[in-house]
Amino acid sequence: MPVIISNASPLIGLCQVDLLNILKELWMGIVIPHAVYKEVVIEGAGKPGSKMIDQACQDWIKVVAINNRQEAEVLRAVLDEGEAEVITLGQELNSELLLLDNKEPRLFAKGVNLRVIGTIGVIKLAWQRGLVKDPISILHRLLQNGFWIDKDIIERIKAEILEKSASFINDQK
């Protein structure tokens, strides 16, 4: 089974639009480091998504400790604790994919040859696999919940949907 490791932001964002379970449908399960669990469930108690993520951690999200604390501490010089542990755990477990939204940790992860996708990428992948029907409305719901999304990303996804729809219509003729 491929190892997919998530940071807090994708988990929280997907909870905000009631799509946390889409991760399980895409990959069967997710791994998070202790720092992410602490950030979202313990320190985030009472915040949106906290309870849902805690319940998922009892079922299909696996909380894992990192071994290389020294590497995580080095990364902490420029990243937050969760991001540092996600990248460290990604290297330790030879992860197939990391779920990270912020630019800096994504650059660090790519720099050590780890593949990265963000919340928007997860929604796009779910749409491509037929698990969600209207990714644009999901992106707008995320925006309404305070989730930052670059307008260019929304426009690119809209263009891809239009292209796919036009291709489907032409195939039906």
C-alpha positions as CSV (number, residue, x, y, z in Angstrom):
1,M,0.0,0.0,0.0
2,P,1.4,3.4,-0.9
3,V,2.3,5.7,2.0
4,I,0.5,9.1,1.7
5,I,1.4,11.6,4.5
6,S,-0.6,14.7,5.2
7,N,0.0,18.0,6.9
8,A,-2.8,19.8,8.8
9,S,-4.0,22.2,6.2
10,P,-5.3,19.6,3.7
11,L,-7.1,17.7,6.4
12,I,-8.7,20.9,7.8
13,G,-9.6,22.2,4.3
14,L,-11.2,18.9,3.3
15,C,-13.2,18.8,6.6
16,Q,-14.5,22.3,5.9
17,V,-16.2,21.1,2.7
18,D,-17.2,17.6,4.1
19,L,-14.7,15.8,1.9
20,L,-12.2,14.3,4.4
21,N,-13.3,10.8,3.5
22,I,-12.2,11.5,-0.1
23,L,-8.7,10.8,1.0
24,K,-9.7,7.3,2.1
25,E,-11.4,6.7,-1.3
26,L,-8.3,7.9,-3.2
27,W,-5.7,6.1,-1.2
28,M,-7.3,3.8,1.4
29,G,-5.5,5.5,4.2
30,I,-3.3,8.4,5.3
31,V,-0.4,8.8,7.7
32,I,0.2,11.9,9.8
33,P,3.0,12.6,12.1
34,H,2.4,13.3,15.8
35,A,3.0,17.0,15.4
36,V,0.0,17.2,12.9
37,Y,-2.2,15.3,15.2
38,K,-1.2,17.6,18.1
39,E,-1.8,20.7,16.0
40,V,-5.2,19.7,14.7
41,V,-6.8,17.5,17.4
42,I,-5.2,18.6,20.7
43,E,-4.4,22.2,20.2
44,G,-7.2,22.6,17.7
45,A,-9.9,21.0,20.0
46,G,-13.2,22.7,19.3
47,K,-12.2,24.1,16.0
48,P,-13.8,23.0,12.7
49,G,-12.7,19.5,11.7
50,S,-10.9,18.7,14.9
51,K,-13.4,16.1,16.0
52,M,-13.8,14.6,12.5
53,I,-10.1,14.2,12.1
54,D,-9.8,12.6,15.6
55,Q,-12.5,10.1,14.7
56,A,-10.6,9.3,11.4
57,C,-7.4,8.8,13.4
58,Q,-9.3,6.0,15.3
59,D,-10.2,4.4,12.0
60,W,-8.2,5.0,8.9
61,I,-5.7,7.8,9.5
62,K,-2.6,6.4,11.1
63,V,-0.6,8.6,13.5
64,V,3.2,7.8,13.3
65,A,6.2,9.0,15.2
66,I,9.2,10.3,13.4
67,N,12.6,8.7,14.2
68,N,15.0,11.4,13.0
69,R,14.3,14.2,15.4
70,Q,17.5,15.9,14.5
71,E,16.4,16.4,10.8
72,A,13.0,17.7,11.9
73,E,14.7,20.2,14.2
74,V,16.9,21.4,11.3
75,L,13.8,21.9,9.2
76,R,12.1,23.7,12.0
77,A,14.4,26.6,11.4
78,V,12.3,27.5,8.4
79,L,9.1,25.4,8.7
80,D,6.5,24.8,11.3
81,E,6.6,21.6,13.4
82,G,4.0,19.7,11.4
83,E,5.5,20.6,8.0
84,A,9.0,19.6,9.3
85,E,7.7,16.2,10.6
86,V,5.7,15.5,7.4
87,I,8.9,15.9,5.3
88,T,11.0,14.0,7.8
89,L,8.4,11.1,7.9
90,G,8.2,11.2,4.1
91,Q,11.9,10.5,3.8
92,E,11.8,7.8,6.6
93,L,8.8,5.9,5.1
94,N,9.8,6.5,1.5
95,S,6.5,8.1,1.0
96,E,4.8,8.0,-2.4
97,L,3.1,11.4,-1.8
98,L,3.0,14.3,0.7
99,L,-0.1,16.4,1.1
100,L,1.2,20.0,1.7
101,D,-0.3,23.3,0.8
102,N,2.3,26.0,1.7
103,K,5.0,26.9,-0.8
104,E,8.1,26.6,1.4
105,P,7.5,23.1,2.7
106,R,6.5,22.0,-0.9
107,L,9.9,23.3,-2.2
108,F,11.8,21.5,0.6
109,A,9.9,18.3,-0.1
110,K,10.6,18.5,-3.8
111,G,14.2,19.3,-3.0
112,V,14.6,15.9,-1.4
113,N,12.7,14.1,-4.2
114,L,9.4,13.7,-2.5
115,R,6.2,14.1,-4.6
116,V,3.7,16.7,-3.3
117,I,0.1,17.6,-3.9
118,G,-2.1,20.1,-2.1
119,T,-5.7,20.4,-1.1
120,I,-6.7,21.7,-4.5
121,G,-4.8,18.9,-6.2
122,V,-6.6,16.4,-4.1
123,I,-10.0,17.9,-5.2
124,K,-8.9,17.9,-8.8
125,L,-7.8,14.3,-8.6
126,A,-11.1,13.3,-7.0
127,W,-12.9,15.1,-9.8
128,Q,-10.7,13.3,-12.5
129,R,-11.6,10.0,-10.9
130,G,-15.3,10.8,-10.7
131,L,-15.5,11.1,-6.9
132,V,-16.7,14.7,-7.0
133,K,-18.9,16.3,-9.6
134,D,-18.3,20.0,-9.3
135,P,-14.8,20.9,-8.1
136,I,-15.4,24.7,-8.7
137,S,-18.2,24.9,-6.2
138,I,-16.0,23.0,-3.7
139,L,-13.2,25.5,-4.3
140,H,-15.7,28.4,-3.8
141,R,-16.8,26.8,-0.5
142,L,-13.2,26.6,0.6
143,L,-12.7,30.3,-0.2
144,Q,-15.8,31.1,1.8
145,N,-14.3,29.2,4.8
146,G,-11.2,31.4,4.6
147,F,-9.0,28.9,2.7
148,W,-6.6,30.8,0.5
149,I,-6.5,29.8,-3.2
150,D,-4.7,31.5,-6.0
151,K,-7.2,32.8,-8.6
152,D,-5.0,31.4,-11.4
153,I,-5.5,27.9,-10.0
154,I,-9.2,28.3,-10.1
155,E,-9.1,29.6,-13.6
156,R,-6.9,26.7,-14.7
157,I,-9.3,24.1,-13.2
158,K,-12.2,25.8,-14.8
159,A,-10.5,25.7,-18.2
160,E,-9.7,22.0,-17.7
161,I,-13.3,21.2,-16.8
162,L,-14.6,23.1,-19.9
163,E,-12.1,21.3,-22.1
164,K,-13.1,17.9,-20.7
165,S,-16.8,18.7,-21.0
166,A,-16.3,19.8,-24.7
167,S,-14.3,16.6,-25.4
168,F,-17.1,14.5,-23.8
169,I,-19.8,16.3,-25.9
170,N,-17.7,15.7,-29.1
171,D,-17.3,12.1,-28.2
172,Q,-21.1,11.7,-27.8
173,K,-21.8,13.0,-31.3
